Amino acid sequence: MIKMTAKTFKTLDDFLGTHFIYTYDNGWEYEWYAKNDHTVDCRIHGGMVAGRWVKDQEANIVMLTEGIYKITWTEPMGTDVALDFVPNEKKLNGTIFFPAWVKQHPEITVTFQNEHIDRMHEVREKYDTYPKLVVPEFAHITYMGDAGQNNEDVISEAPYDGITDDIREGRYFDENYHRINK
């Protein structure tokens, strides 16, 4: 059974391989994994694109100063994301820049993105990009797990009701941070 990590974050290596669950002040719940120094995986559990999940998203991951990290990326659908993690204080600030079409048709994105990259590109070209919906929010980190880098079990299935509670309560991963029920 995995419990929330109590480590102190100082270096970039401390951050990489960490699995997070956090809830924005607007109520949207996200799950996010710093898979390695250039890729992230995530599942979205609340908000207008709840149900969406992504593996191996290329990202820029840097340490701004000891214990504070900035991660940025652009998704195939045209959404831009900028996250500032302050894990020692269990908080982050995120800004999501949704293209206009995502606000108008969020259901198109609610899928496993990796299997629908061509569709995301097609829709991005078909519908309006501007004006972008900018969502700047603070979030509280409700879970941090030390999954290790490149652990394919962390984000490996579609989100389901109760998955974040299963993770937080130790019912999802074994002591080696592998999924219990595959």
ZIKA-V509629 format. One record per residue. RES is the residue in three letters. PHI is phi in degrees with one decimal (NA if undefined). NEAR is the number of other ideal C-beta (glycine too) atoms within 8 Angstrom. D_CENTER is the distance of its C-alpha to the mean C-alpha in Angstrom with 2 decimals. Layout:
RES;PHI;NEAR;D_CENTER
RES;PHI;NEAR;D_CENTER
This chain:
MET;NA;7;22.19
ILE;-93.4;10;19.25
LYS;-115.9;5;19.22
MET;-59.0;7;16.95
THR;-67.9;8;17.64
ALA;-113.2;3;20.13
LYS;-67.7;6;20.15
THR;-97.0;6;20.72
PHE;-90.5;11;18.54
LYS;-127.1;6;20.95
THR;-109.2;8;20.21
LEU;-64.7;10;17.50
ASP;-62.2;5;18.27
ASP;-63.7;11;17.56
PHE;-81.1;14;13.93
LEU;-63.0;12;13.36
GLY;88.9;11;12.79
THR;-91.6;15;11.23
HIS;-107.6;14;8.91
PHE;-121.3;14;7.74
ILE;-125.2;14;8.02
TYR;-145.5;13;8.90
THR;-123.3;12;11.00
TYR;-70.3;13;11.98
ASP;-60.0;8;15.75
ASN;-82.5;7;16.03
GLY;97.7;8;14.88
TRP;-71.7;11;11.59
GLU;-107.7;13;9.44
TYR;-127.7;15;5.67
GLU;-124.4;16;4.66
TRP;-147.1;12;2.94
TYR;-130.7;14;6.09
ALA;-80.2;14;8.45
LYS;-62.2;13;10.45
ASN;-163.7;9;13.30
ASP;-77.2;5;14.69
HIS;-146.5;7;13.68
THR;-139.0;9;10.81
VAL;-133.2;12;7.13
ASP;-121.1;14;5.91
CYS;-153.9;12;3.43
ARG;-131.3;13;5.69
ILE;-111.8;15;6.95
HIS;-109.0;10;9.91
GLY;-152.1;9;11.72
GLY;103.9;11;13.01
MET;-69.8;6;14.59
VAL;-119.0;10;12.22
ALA;-56.9;11;11.64
GLY;105.4;9;11.99
ARG;-77.5;11;10.12
TRP;-149.1;13;8.31
VAL;-144.3;13;8.18
LYS;-121.6;9;9.51
ASP;58.8;8;10.95
GLN;-74.7;12;9.70
GLU;-63.7;6;12.18
ALA;-148.1;10;11.32
ASN;-98.1;8;13.68
ILE;-122.8;13;13.02
VAL;-135.9;8;15.92
MET;-97.8;9;17.45
LEU;-77.2;7;19.23
THR;-160.4;5;21.45
GLU;-49.3;6;21.62
GLY;78.9;11;18.58
ILE;-128.3;10;16.77
TYR;-128.8;15;14.12
LYS;-119.2;12;13.12
ILE;-129.1;14;10.52
THR;-136.4;9;11.33
TRP;-163.4;11;11.24
THR;-119.8;6;12.93
GLU;-87.3;12;12.04
PRO;-56.4;8;15.13
MET;-80.0;11;15.58
GLY;100.6;11;16.11
THR;-76.5;11;13.23
ASP;-106.4;10;12.77
VAL;-133.0;13;10.00
ALA;-134.8;10;11.07
LEU;-120.9;11;9.57
ASP;-118.5;11;12.24
PHE;-94.5;12;11.68
VAL;-126.7;10;14.93
PRO;-64.1;14;14.31
ASN;-65.4;7;18.08
GLU;-107.4;5;18.26
LYS;54.7;9;15.17
LYS;-145.5;9;13.98
LEU;-153.2;12;12.01
ASN;-124.8;10;12.71
GLY;-127.2;13;10.60
THR;-128.4;10;12.43
ILE;-111.5;9;11.55
PHE;-110.7;12;14.60
PHE;-81.8;11;15.06
PRO;-61.4;16;18.17
ALA;-53.7;13;20.97
TRP;-64.5;14;20.86
VAL;-69.2;16;17.40
LYS;-62.9;9;18.88
GLN;-78.3;8;21.96
HIS;-136.6;9;20.55
PRO;-61.2;10;17.00
GLU;-61.0;5;18.11
ILE;-63.7;10;18.33
THR;-86.3;12;14.59
VAL;-80.8;9;14.06
THR;-165.5;9;14.31
PHE;-84.0;9;13.10
GLN;-51.9;15;12.81
ASN;-57.0;8;14.31
GLU;-87.8;6;17.45
HIS;-135.7;9;17.93
ILE;-59.3;9;17.62
ASP;-59.4;6;21.27
ARG;-64.1;8;20.89
MET;-62.7;13;18.11
HIS;-63.9;9;20.54
GLU;-61.2;8;23.44
VAL;-68.2;12;22.07
ARG;-57.9;13;20.93
GLU;-80.6;5;24.59
LYS;-77.4;6;26.15
TYR;-103.9;10;24.83
ASP;-67.5;7;24.85
THR;-91.1;9;22.25
TYR;-110.6;6;23.84
PRO;-77.1;4;23.86
LYS;-72.4;9;20.13
LEU;-92.5;10;18.53
VAL;-99.6;8;17.17
VAL;-119.3;10;15.04
PRO;-95.0;6;15.21
GLU;-146.3;11;14.23
PHE;-87.9;8;14.33
ALA;-139.7;13;12.28
HIS;-107.3;9;13.51
ILE;-78.6;13;11.79
THR;-103.3;9;13.26
TYR;-158.8;12;12.48
MET;-137.3;11;12.34
GLY;-122.2;13;13.48
ASP;-90.1;10;15.16
ALA;-83.2;12;14.25
GLY;79.4;7;15.85
GLN;-75.8;7;14.97
ASN;57.5;6;14.81
ASN;-89.0;12;14.69
GLU;-71.2;5;14.39
ASP;-80.8;9;14.55
VAL;-62.0;11;11.22
ILE;-115.7;10;9.39
SER;-136.5;7;12.76
GLU;-155.5;4;13.60
ALA;-62.6;7;12.99
PRO;-64.4;10;11.95
TYR;-138.2;6;15.25
ASP;-57.7;3;16.78
GLY;91.8;6;16.79
ILE;-62.1;12;14.24
THR;-68.4;12;12.54
ASP;-67.2;7;16.19
ASP;-58.3;9;17.12
ILE;-67.3;14;14.63
ARG;-60.9;10;15.70
GLU;-94.7;6;19.30
GLY;79.2;8;19.45
ARG;-99.7;7;20.14
TYR;-105.1;9;17.37
PHE;-115.6;14;17.79
ASP;-85.0;9;21.17
GLU;-65.6;5;22.35
ASN;-100.9;5;21.19
TYR;60.1;14;17.56
HIS;-117.0;8;18.33
ARG;-56.8;10;17.89
ILE;-76.6;8;21.06
ASN;-110.1;3;21.62
LYS;-103.1;3;21.18
